[in-house]
Amino acid sequence: MFLFSLRITSPFSSFCCVWTALFLNLVGASFTHASKSPALEPNLFDGFYIGVEGGLVNSKVKSSIKEGAIPVNTHTIDPGAVTSGSKNTKGFIFKALAGYGKEISNFYLGVEVSFAKDTISRETIALIINVRSNRATENAVYKRGIIFGFSPKFGYVFDKNLVYFTAGFEISPDKVSITPRVIMNSQSYQRKPTEVTKKTNISFTPGIGYERAINKFLVRLEYTYNLGSTIENKKSSSSLVFAKTCYRDNRFSFGLSYKL
């Protein structure tokens, strides 16, 4: 009974549980049906398609202050106890996609390209404290730009169903905004102007999914893990802190495509 006493503590957790249960139920039912009867319409997944996709993202962002003296006007905070800040942030992602697939016996080979945008401001705070209890904090916000995705697809077709995995990657013009603050001798120094560092990043995005063919439409459920990327702000004479910020994403999405 203990296994069934788990409480759902957030809308995101509820969505993940429902998505997983639905995915397993659909795949299990389709395998059962396929074992009883042969495929009725072969090559349902052959050809070009276009579609849209949307879903929830659970992102973990982490930022750490690099070791080194931190200049504050004419004073300096020497290296001390450097800590990293991390935080889980949730949001949405929306995607337009196009692809091509080919059935070879019951196996499927395909490729897909997409353009996407997420709504997440990945924000966290890191801290450094030296032996004299002087401290500096940084508020770091990681944002992704328009995301271009490229995903080879490999799968297995049975009846009107496709189970697949992807080994894709994404390219996006990302940026990190860092706003520092320093407290020395119990005095809080005015925040310096926010420092923005931009970088075009490439991230690896493996995933698994399930598609169901309904006439010319393909209904999709998909899970994607984004290994994420890292940005370090530049060290300069005006830079109060030298920081490294990175993120990781878990995505659960629903999509609808149309075969051309």
N, C-alpha and C positions, 0 to 999 in steps of 0.2 A: 504493500500500500504506500510505502514511502516514495516510490518512484512516481506515483500519481498525485503527490501532494505539492508539486512544484507550483509556485505562484507566478503569474505573469505580472511583471512590475512596471511595464511601460508599453505604450502603443507600438514602439519599434519591436519589442520582444514578441508582442502578440502577432504582428505582421510576419516576423520571421517564422514563428511556429506554424501559422496558417499556411504560409508559402511552402514550408517543408512538408507538411502533412498533405497538401494538395499535390505537390510534385510526386511524392512517393505513391499516393493513391492512383494518380493518373498513369504513372509508369507501370505500377503493378497490375492495374486493370488491363492496360494495353498488352502487356506480355501474356496475360492469361487469355485474352481474346485471340491474340496472334497464334498461340499454341493450339487453338481449337480450329482455326480456319486460315487458309492461305491469304496472302495479300490480294485485295480485290482490285486495286488500281495501282499498277506498278509505276515507278518513276514520278511519283507525285511531287518530289522535291527537286527534280531536274530543272535547271534554267535560272534565269535572272529574277530577282525580286527587289522590291523597295518596301520600306516600312518605317515605323516609329516605335520608340521604346521609352518607358519611364519607370522609375523605381525609387526606392529608399537607399540612402547611403549612411553607414555608420563609420565615421572617420576618426582615427586617433592621431593627434598632432603632438609632436614633442619638440621642445626647444631647449638648448643648453648654451650657457655662456662659456666661450672658449677661455682657457686659462691665459692670464696675462694682466699686466697692470691696466687699470681703468682710469683715464684722465678725467678730472672734474675741475674745470677752470684751472686754477694754479695748483690743485691738490691731486693726489693719486691714491686710489684704493689698490693696495697690493693684493696679489692672489691669495685666496683663502679657501673656504669651503664652497666649492662650486657645486651647484645642484641643477638638475634638469626638471623642467615643468612639462607635464603631459595632461591631455584632456581629451575626452571623447565628445565628438560633436556629430549631430545628425542633420540630415537635409535630404534634398531631392536631386535627381539627375534626369535630364530629358535628352533624347537622342533621335536623330534622323539617320537612317542606314540604307545601304544598298549592297547586294551581294549576288554571287553565282554559286550554284551547287550542282554536283553530278553524282548520281547513284551508279555504283559499280557492284553488280549483284545486290547484296543487302548492305553494302558499305557506302558511306557518304564522304565525299571530299568537297570542300568549298572554301570560299574566301569572302570576307565581308569588310566593308569600309564604313565609317560613320563619322558624324560630327555631333558633339555633345556639349552640354553646359550644365554644371551643377550649381546649387544655390548655397554652398557652404562657405562660411568664414571660419577657417580652422584657427582658433585662437587659444593661446596658453600663456603662462607666465613662468619665467625662470628667475633664479635668485643666486647671488653670490654674497657671502659674509666673510669678512676677514677677522683677525684675532682681536681687533679693537672694536668689534661689533658694528663697524661701518658696513653698509650694505648697498648693493645695486640690484635693481630688478629690471627685467625687460618684459614688455608686453608684445608678443609676436603673433601676427596674423598671416596665415598662409592662404593665398587665393589662387585658383586655377583659372586660366583663360578659356578660350574656345578649344575643345579637345578633339583632336583628330585620332581616330582609332583604325587599326588594321588587324584583322583576326582571321587566320586560317582556322577552318572548322573540320573536325574529324568525327564521324559518327556511325551509327548503325540504324538502319531503317527496318521497321516491321509494321505490316499493315499500313495504317495512315499515320504512323508515329516515327519520330526521329529523336534519338538520344545522342547527344554530342558533347564534345569538349573543345575548348578553344585554347590556343597558345598565342594570344595577341599582345599588342603593345599600344601605348598611347603617347602622343606628343602634344604638349600644351605650353603656351607662354605663361609661366607662373610668376608670382611675385610674393615677397615677404615684406611686411611693414613692421618695423621695430620701433617702439616708443620706450625709451629708458627713463629711469628715475633713480636718484641717489639720495641716501640718508647718511650724513656724516656728523658725528658729535651731536646726535639727536636733532640735527637740523635737516629738513627736507629741501633739497635743491630743486629749482624749477625744472620741469621736464624739458628735455632738449627737443628740437623738431623731429618728427617721425622720419626715420630713414627707410627708404624703399629700395629693395634689391630685386631686380628682374632677371629671369633666366628661363630659356626654353629647355624643358626637361622631357626625358623619355622614361616611361615606366612600363614594367611588364605586367600584363593583366590576364592571367589564366582564368578559365571559367568552365562551368558545366551547365547544360541546359536541356530542355525538352520542348519539342515542337509537335503540334498536331495539325494535319492538313484538313481543311474544311473547304472543299471545292478549290477555288484559287487563293484562298486565304490560309496563312500560316499563323497559328496562335502560339506564343512562346512564353515559357517561364525560364529564368536564367539567374544563376548566381555567379558573381565575378569577384575575384580578390585582386586588388590593386596593390602591388608591392610598394608603390609610392616613390617619391623623389626627395632630394635634399637641396636646400639653398643655404649658403653661408653669406652673411653680409660682409661687405668689404671693410678691411681695416684701413682707417685713415685718421688723420690728426683730429678731425671733427667727430669721429665716431666714439660714442661713449661706451658701447659694448660691442664685442665681437662674438656673434652668435651663429649657431647652426640650428636650422629648423627643418623637420621632416614630417611626413605623414604616411599613414597606411589606411586603405579603405576596404570595407566589406559592402557589397552591393547586391540587393535583391530586386529584380525588375520583371516587368511584364511587357510583352511586345506583340505587335500585329503587323504582318507583312502581306504583300500582294504579289503574286506571281505574274510576271509580264508575258 
